[in-house]
């Protein structure tokens, strides 16, 4: 999926609706990211079996929707393994009301925790390094829909900081559970 985040969200939303999946784009992306972090691999069949257990092989539109969700799986695998740490939760853009973005962040965190469970996580206390603390924080953030959100600049800044924390927490969990073997790529534009 090489689309912009908004384009990708539209495509994933259409695929989920076509497959009668009962989850939002944010939750779907969170489940996928959590599952990939916890289970040292997630096949197309496992992923689609969870998202669309009633997938009809004869339904061309359903197969197209499944291909979109498989593309999402491949994109998230690439992001989580990218040495430039390019992973981003798939959430509504800044053009959406802050309350909607905060609620989606909570759904994303719920999905991530569910995905970790689907991937085999049984006990947060046994997580290595700082991952256990990060997951406990994500539990708190999964309740974000209940937060009282205004529209002030301070609320926007707080949301931005929470979003960056979630992104960093996911990368931390993934690195501690699936250490990378390749050295980070240098961005040639930052060399002087």
C-alpha positions, 0 to 999 in steps of 0.5 A: 500500500503506497497510498497516502494514509488518508487514501489507505484508510479509505481503501481499508474502510471500504474493504472492511465494509465489503467483508462485513467486518465489525471493526474500524480502520483504526482497530483493524490496523492496531490488531494487525500491528499487535499480532505482527509484533507478538507472533513472529509471523502472520500469514495471509490466511491467519490474517484474513481468517480473523478479519473475514472468516466468512470470505466467499471465494466466489465473490469477486468483490470480496476477493478484491477487499481481501487483497486490500487487507493483504496489502495492508498486512504486507505494508505493516510488515514492511513498516515494522521492519523498516530500519528508518522506523517509518511505522505510523498508526493508521488514524484519521488525519488532522482535518478530522475533529480532535475528539474523533482522532482521540477516539480512533487512537483509543480504538487503535490501542484496543486493537493493538492489545487484542492483536498482541493477545492473538499473537500469543501474549499471555502475560504483560509482566513477562515482557522483556525490557520496557515493553511491559510498561509500554503495554500498560500505558497502551491499556490506559490509552485504549480508554481514550474515547472517554477522555474529555477533549476540547479543541484547544491548541494544548489538546492538539499538542497533547494528542500529537505527543500521545500519538508519538508515544504510541508509535514509539511504544509499538516500535519498542515492543516490536524491537524487543520481541523481534530484534532487527538484524540489519544496521539502520540505513542512513538518510543521505539527506541528513549527512553534512 
